[in-house]
Amino acid sequence: SAVISQKPSRDICQRGTSLTIQCQVDSQVTMMFWYRQQPGQSLTLIATANQGSEATYESGFVIDKFPISRPNLTFSTLTVSNMSPEDSSIYLCSVIQSGYAGELFFGEGSRLTVL
Amino acid sequence: AQSVAQPEDQVNVAEGNPLTVKCTYSVSGNPYLFWYVQYPNRGLQFLLKYITGDNLVKGSYGFEAEFNKSQTSFHLKKPSALVSDSALYFCAVRVPNRDDKIIFGKGTRLHILP
């Protein structure tokens, strides 16, 4: 299965700042997603990262707040913009790998704390 | 809209006893079903999946799950629990060819008591 690396693994941020999370996969994947896991909660899909085009956002998430890039088949970034304490969460990069039946593989996550 | 329900927030089982973590789903179409486990401060790890075929699927760490189409359930089971099985477990569903999104249940925290 794919090995997914996320950076940073954790960070403490000030209100009003922005942070970019990187996701690197060791092989080409068909689909990449970004999820948010708020404290004590399940996973919520933020968006599908589309290679070479704009991401597809889920209801409640907008590009201005969570801009996403995917310049190639193995790399994506998620930016959390103008952060507030409500953005304190774990952000997870996940992929569906070709040749697999659609199960997601996850990075270790990026734990953000906004003060 | 497709959805996944995990009716129990927490399940407590004594070590050595069998365990069951429940999951039911609601989708239109033939679902792909998954179980994931999350250990503290870690990402999610894939445990097992049902795509088609035998209703009983086996996965990592001795876990298995039974697909029941009539009850729209996909309960996770293990014959003999270990303390190291204590973690957060997520059931998930995907309907292929329908935007490929995977929807997660809210999670069930499993406590194995020594």
Boltz contact constraints between the chains, C-beta under 6 A:
constraints:
  - contact:
      token1: [A, 42]
      token2: [B, 104]
      max_distance: 6.0
  - contact:
      token1: [A, 42]
      token2: [B, 106]
      max_distance: 6.0
  - contact:
      token1: [A, 42]
      token2: [B, 107]
      max_distance: 6.0
  - contact:
      token1: [A, 43]
      token2: [B, 104]
      max_distance: 6.0
  - contact:
      token1: [A, 92]
      token2: [B, 43]
      max_distance: 6.0
  - contact:
      token1: [A, 101]
      token2: [B, 51]
      max_distance: 6.0
  - contact:
      token1: [A, 102]
      token2: [B, 32]
      max_distance: 6.0
  - contact:
      token1: [A, 102]
      token2: [B, 94]
      max_distance: 6.0
  - contact:
      token1: [A, 103]
      token2: [B, 34]
      max_distance: 6.0
  - contact:
      token1: [A, 103]
      token2: [B, 46]
      max_distance: 6.0
  - contact:
      token1: [A, 103]
      token2: [B, 49]
      max_distance: 6.0
  - contact:
      token1: [A, 104]
      token2: [B, 102]
      max_distance: 6.0
  - contact:
      token1: [A, 106]
      token2: [B, 43]
      max_distance: 6.0
  - contact:
      token1: [A, 106]
      token2: [B, 44]
      max_distance: 6.0
  - contact:
      token1: [A, 107]
      token2: [B, 43]
      max_distance: 6.0
  - contact:
      token1: [A, 108]
      token2: [B, 43]
      max_distance: 6.0
  - contact:
      token1: [A, 109]
      token2: [B, 43]
      max_distance: 6.0
